[in-house]
Amino acid sequence: MTANPLIQRLNHAGFLSQVEQDALHALVLKSRCIQAREDIAQSRSTQTIPLILSGIACRYKFRPDGQRRIVHFLLPGDLYDLHASAHFASHWHLGALTRCQVVDVQRQALLDLAARHPGIAQGLWWATLVELEIEREWLVNDSRPADRRLGHLFCELLVRLQTIGLARDNSCDLRLTQVDLADAIAVSFVHINRIMQSLRNNNLIQCQRGYVKIIDYDRLCEFSEFDPAFLHLSKNA
């Protein structure tokens, strides 16, 4: 059975039984492909929850001046608006930044699984907590200087990808453009280029064709004021 990123994520809330894992596998049997730079269409009835199986997506909104602001990155295993009400549609956009495989999970089916399986219920509660904690951390990150904001973002993405087995040796395949990074930390394209150059010149990161390597993770964490505790990761998952 192939690795299921949702199971890999939820295992950080506590080990799932084989029965619970089989139940989660059954949710992801039918996926669809979304090309990079396309929006991931959502049901206006909000009866389905998009689950990212591969690729990187984002929650974003356009400001009145046309500037895009990214407020959250969704990685494999992330459910979009898990905690939202089933009766009110979100006014945020969900966009694929890279090519993504997406499953439209029926909200009621997920609720039924949570009702029958305490491990799944605990995992979904944990996933909701972590999503909210990430959003709170982004609020604090906005008050940091831009170079520290970007360093913090790189550390966050590295750790989140490591938890699902998609990053090793402090390196990860992001395939994000500088425009994406600029829109995530609220700076201009010209400014993001200077920030990237500064982090490279300080021997903190290396970037090549979408791959980002953090040369000295501890030093970048200190520089960026990054503490992974807000991700609530278990040590034995």
N, C-alpha and C positions, 0 to 999 in steps of 0.2 A: 504494500500500500504506500503510495507516495506521501511525502511530508505534507502535512496540512498546516499552513501558517496560523490559522485560527487556533488549532489545538496547541501549537507551540507557544502561542501567546498566553492562552488561558491557563496553561500548566504553571505559569508563574503565580497564579493565585492558589495553587494547591494541585497535586496530581489528580488527573482525571482517570476514572476507571476505564477499562476497555469498553464496557457497554456505553459509557458516556462518549468516548472517542468515536465509536462506531456511529452513534447518533449524530455527532457533528459532521462526520464524513458524509453522511447521507444528505446533508444540506448543500454540499458543494459539487454535486454531480453534474450540474448543468451551468456552464459559465459562458460568458460572451466576451469578445475582444473589443477593447476601446483603443483606438489609435491615439498616439501622443497629440496633445493640443486639442483634443475633443472633450466636450462636456459629457459627463456620465449622466444620462437621462434618468430621472427619478419618477416614480409613480406619484402623481399629484394627490392620490388618496393616502399617501404615506403608509400603505399597507406592506410595502417591501423595504428592506434595509440593504443598501449596497454593501457588499463585502469585497474588499480588495484581496485578490489571491496572488497577484504578481504586479510589479511595477510600482510607481509612485504617483499618487493623486494629491489633490489639495482642496481645502475649503477656501473660497475666496469671494471677494465682492469688489465691484467697481465703484470708485468714488465719483461724485458728480463731474469732476474734471477728466474722467476717463482713466485715471490711474488705478491699476489693479492692486489690491492688498491681499496677500496670502496670510491667513491666520492659523493654519494648521496643515501639516503634511500627514497624509495617510499612507501607511506602508502595508505590505502583505500581512494579512491577519487582522487588519483594522476594519471595524464596522462603522458606517457613516450614520451619525445621529441615532445611535442605539438608545440613548436616554430621552430622545424627543417624544412628544406626544403623538399618538397614532391619529389624532384628529386635526392636527395643524401642520401645514406644509412649511418647510424651511425656506427662507428668502435668500439663503446663501447659495452660491454655486459650488458644484463638485466637479472638478476638472481633472483629466488625466494629463500629467506632465510628461510621462513616458508611456510607452505601450503597456496597457493594463489588461489583466484578466479579472473580470468582475462577476460575482454571483449575486443575483437579486434574491435575498433570503426573505421568505414570508415572515412578517413580524409575529403573527400568531403562532406559527410553527416554532419560532424561537422561544416565545413565551411558554408554550406547552412543554418544550424540552426543559426549560428552567424549572417549571413546576414539578416535573417528574424526577429530575436529576439534581441533587443538591450541589454536586461539583460544578455543573454547568452554571447553575444560579450564582454560585460564589464567583466563578470566573467572569461572568457578565457584569456582576457588581464591581469587581476589580477593574475590568476594562473601562467601565464608565468613570470610576474614580481616577484612573490614570489619565484619561482624556481630559477631564476637568483640571487635573493638576498640571498637565502640559500647557493648557490654555492660560492658567494663572501664572505659570513660569514665564510664558511669553510676555505677559503684561509687565512683569518685573524686568525682563530682558530689554524691553523697549526703553528703559531708563538708562541703560548702559551705553557707553560710547560704541560707535558702529563697529569697530574692529572686534570688540569684546562680544557684541551681539552675534556677529557671524561666527566667531570661535565657539560660542555657546551653542549655536545651532548645529555646527558640525559635530560637536561632542554628543549632543542629543541624538542626532540621526545615527551616528556610529553605534551608540549603545543600544538604541532601539533595533537596529539591523542585526546586531550581535545576538540579541535575544531570540531571533528567529533563524539563526544560522546563516545570515547573508552578509556577514562581515567578519574578516579575520585579520590578524596582525595589524589592527588599527587602520585597516583600509576598507573602503566600501565603494561600490559602483552606484553612484547617484544619478548620473546622466542629467543633472539639472543644469540649466543655462544660468549665466550670470544675471539675466533678467529675472529668472525665478528667484534667485537668492536675494536680489535687490528688492523685489516685491515682498519677500518674507521679512526683511529687516527694515523696510521702509526707508530705503536710500535710492538715489538715482543710479542709472547704469554707469555713469562716469565715476561716481563715488565707489561703487562696488568693485570696479576694476582696481582702483587704488588700494582698497582694503585687502583684496586678494593678494596684491603685490606685496603689501606690508606683511601679511601673515607668512608669505613665502620667504621674504627677505629675512624675517626673524626666525627662520628655520622651524616654523610651527607646523606647516602643512606642505604637501606636494599635490599638485593637480595635473592630471593628464587625461584627455579624452573622456571626461566624465568620472574618472576615478579620483577619489580623494584619499590621501594617506595622511594621517596625523602622525607627525614624526616623533613628537614627545607628548604623549597623552596627558601625563601628569602636569606638565608645564602649561599646556593649553587649558586644562581644567582650572588651574590656578589663575592664569591670565584672564579667563572668561568668567570666573566665579561660578563654575559649573560643578554642581553636586548631584549625582544621579539618584539621590534618595527620593526625589519627587516622582520617579518612575516606578517606585514600589516593586522592585524586582526581588524575587526569592533567590536565595543562594543555592538552592538544591534543585531548581527546575531544569 
